[in-house]
Amino acid sequence: MAYQEPGPVGPPQNHPRAIPALVLGIVGLFCGIAAPFALFIGKKAMDEIDASGGQVGGRGPAQAGFILGIIGSILLVIGVLTLPMRM
């Protein structure tokens, strides 16, 4: 039996939804309709990253997208609630 050398060890690959959650979170601050999507995608990505046991990375961008999604969603709700007052 031959000893097999381990392959190159590098940082784990980012979750495929981490960056989209961040981008949607940023866009959601300016265009409120994208914020709830950032919230849900970011939360799902964070849950999957946590469940991977370190095999998948990208928790930072996913968490940032989640937080921006919360902020954008709150701003969206405030904007919708104050819309009748502006007319």
N, C-alpha and C positions, 0 to 999 in steps of 0.2 A: 504494500500500500504506500503510495507516494504522498508526501506532504504537499498540500496545495497552498500556495501563498494567497493571502487575502487580497481582494481587489482594492482599487483605490477607495479610500474612505474620505468622503467629503460631507459637506453639510446636506441635510435632507432636502429633498425637492419641496418647493412650496406647493401648498394646496391649490388646485386649479381655480378655486373660487375666491381666494384671498385677495388678489389684486382687483378683480371685478367688484368685490364688496367695497374696497377702498375707493375706487373710481366712482361707483354709484353714490357712496357717502358724500364725496366732495361735490358731485353734481347735485345731489339732493339738497345741499345747502342753498343752492341758487334756483333749482327747479324742484320744488317740493315733492312732486309725484315720484321721483326716484328714491327718496329717502326710505320709505317702507321696504322697498326691495333690498336696499343696502342692509337694513336692519335684519331681515330674515336670512339673506344670503350670508352675511357676516356671522350670525349666530350659528347657522348650520355648519359653516366652515370651521368655526372654533370648536364646536362639539366633535366634529370628525377629526380635527387635529389632535385634540386632547385624547380621543379614543385610540389614536394610532400608536401611542406609546413612544413618541419621538421619531417615528419613521417618516412623518410628514411635517414640514415646517410651514412658516407663513402665518403664525398666530398673530404677530404684530399688525400686519396690514388688515387681517380679518377683524381683529379687535378694533382697530381704528375705524374701519368701515361700519362696524356695528355701532360704535359710539356716535359717529357722525350721522348714522341712520336714525338713532334715537333723537338727536338734536334736530335734525331736519324734519322728522315726523312731528315733533312738538311744535316747531315753527309752522308746519303745514296746518296742523289743527288750529293753532292760534289764528293763522291767516284765514282759514275757512270760517271760524267763529266770528271774526271781526268783519267779514265781507259785507254782511247786511248793514252794518253801521256806516260803512263808507258810501253807501248808495244814497 
